[in-house]
Amino acid sequence: MRARIAADLPDVDVLDGVAEVIPLRDGEVDAVVVGETFHWFDPSVALTEIARVLRPGGGLAMLWNTSTWTIETTQWLRDFQRVVAHHKAEAGEYPSGQGRWRDEFEHSHEFEDLEHTEFSHTQIMSPRDLLARVASWSWIANLEETERQVVLDEVAALIEAQEEIAIPYRTDLYLTRRIRPD
């Protein structure tokens, strides 16, 4: 992703870092936005590091998308789930998945209470774009190459007749601010 940003936006400084070690000075940023990744972080270390780089009163936004399609509205979804779901189950839980990342906020004295809101939207994509998305899922991308290709071939066969694919989503947005010192 960094390479793509650097290529598309050459005037933007792209830094090499991770949530637990952010290469910025204390209080350097007004906002941190985390899309689809906080569940991968070591939440106690990452939250401390995010607080360090945020100025007092600075905002933290975290987003997750959850597909809301059903087998009643998408005929091939049951077969799609048969092909991919067991790989996700075999990969195991994310380091702070199942909402465990929220626990750290309850113990933090650096941030205000989390606010939650959700939005619905639909993403329209080509079969090729959906296949690229499936290939990027960690539990698919990390398969042995032969097994990964079998999965992608099966998914491609399921969706090849589709002109476009509409995936309805719920986006969960969590917002908070770094507490200002009294």
Secondary structure, DSSP 8 states (H G I E B T S, - for coil): -HHHHHHH-TTS-----BTTB--S-TT-EEEEEEES-GGGS-HHHHHHHHHHHEEEEEEEEEEEEEE---TTT-TTHHHHHHHHHHHHHHH---TTTTTTHHHHHHH-SSB---EEEEEEEEEEE-HHHHHHHHHHSHHHHTS-HHHHHHHHHHHHHHHTT-S-EEEEEEEEEEEEEB----
